[in-house]
Amino acid sequence: MGRAEYLLVLGACVLVTLPLELAGARVYRRPARLARAVLPVAVVFLAWDALAIAAGVWHFDPAFVTGLRVPFGIPLEEVLFFAVVPICGVLTYEGVELTGRLLRRRR
C-alpha cells in the first residue's frame, strides 16, 4: 500500500460508515451541525500536532504519507484524519440512536 496507506484507511472508514447515512442517520445532510461538532476539536488537535512536529517530538513516516503538507508541516492525511474519524464517530452515534428509535417504535 505504501504512501497511500493512510488515505486508504481513511477511505475505508468512510465506506464502512456510509450505509448509516443512507439508512437515515442524516449526518451529512446537516453540515452546519456537523461542523460545530468536528471543527473545534480538530483545530485544537491540529495545533497540538503542529507544536509537536515543530518541537521534534512527533513525526510522520514518509513511507506511509503522500508528502503533501499543509502549513506547519502537518501531512494532509493527518488533517483529513481529524475530519474523517470524528464524522465516522458521529455517524455511528446517530446510527445507534436511529436503531434505538426504530426498536422503541416496534414495541
Buried (B, 14 or more C-beta within 10 A) or exposed (E): EEBEBBBEBBEEBBEEBBEBBEBEBEBEEBEEEBEEBBEEEBEEBBEEBBEEBEEEEBEBEEEBBBEEBEEEBBBBBBBBBBBBBBBBBBBBBBBEEBBEEEEEEEE
